[in-house]
Amino acid sequence: MDDKTMQGWLGCWEKKTSPWHHDDVHEAIEKHHEILMTSLTAKNKIFIPLCGKTVDIKWLADRGNEVVGLEASEIAVKELFTEQNIEYTSEDAPAVKGKLYRSTDNKIKVYCCDLFLFSAEIESGFSGIWDRGSLVALSPADQKRYIELIKTLIHPGIGYLLEIPDRDPNNGPPFFISLENLQEGFGPNCSVTKLCAVEKLPPTADIKSMPDMKGMNVFRLTFG
Ligand SMILES: C[S@@+](CC[C@H](N)C(=O)[O-])C[C@H]1O[C@@H](n2cnc3c(N)ncnc32)[C@H](O)[C@@H]1O
């Protein structure tokens, strides 16, 4: 991918190229979704930033969670709902200069906008965040802005799962981020532990174009 900006990603969707997309629920979500369900008193509310058309959204909603996604590409958002036969409505969302898509059963909301226009005033109270192909989709400079934004959505006890590629830091997307940079970005109240190595890569992943890729790992971030 030559253009690593949001425009570059929108171009991928227009060209119908989404090699990162999994048709099946992500194995880390299947095994460890309880980590995102930390609310003891209220319904769990899970945030999936830069969600593409991931099937993890419906899978988590089907298990009784409220799920909030955010994605810049309207093509992706429409495909998310139509390919999984989820009935939806859409409305303008001026606060994010975009649109809000909702499932008619109100379990799923997807903001179609630039992430950097989103804030805790729009949605907050998340029990968990699933960060797959999100932080690592961004160039190292935007990763810092992303972490600053995500920090405003985080509170002690929130569940956070993050997938990171094990590869040359100069290449991407997906971009590697070191545990030191993560720790520095999220601050001293954040602890990072490796949860698992990912066994199933997306079926259309172009591994040959990434000779430096050693694999993907999922980390758990906890906040005190
Ligand atoms: C690697 S894909 C990952 C999609 C999804 N998380 C998944 O696991 O299938 C990254 C996504 O981020 C979206 N994106 C990139 N920059 C964005 C931004 N600034 N705001 C919102 N979405 C963005 C792209 O359109 C793309 O769908």
The ligand as an ORCA input file, in Angstrom:
! r2SCAN-3c Opt
* xyz 0 1
  C      -6.357     -2.965      8.396
  S      -8.004     -2.420      8.245
  C      -8.662     -3.245      9.658
  C     -10.138     -3.394      9.658
  C     -10.698     -4.209     10.827
  N     -10.240     -3.764     12.118
  C     -10.475     -5.683     10.662
  O      -9.898     -6.297     11.572
  O     -10.881     -6.244      9.639
  C      -7.902     -0.716      8.769
  C      -9.198      0.058      8.591
  O      -9.058      1.370      9.130
  C      -9.793      2.288      8.336
  N      -9.203      3.621      8.591
  C      -7.929      4.019      8.318
  N      -7.716      5.274      8.770
  C      -8.879      5.672      9.371
  C      -9.285      6.845     10.063
  N      -8.444      7.896     10.227
  N     -10.533      6.901     10.555
  C     -11.397      5.853     10.409
  N     -11.079      4.704      9.769
  C      -9.827      4.613      9.249
  C      -9.609      1.763      6.917
  O     -10.611      2.204      6.029
  C      -9.635      0.243      7.132
  O     -10.913     -0.288      6.961
*
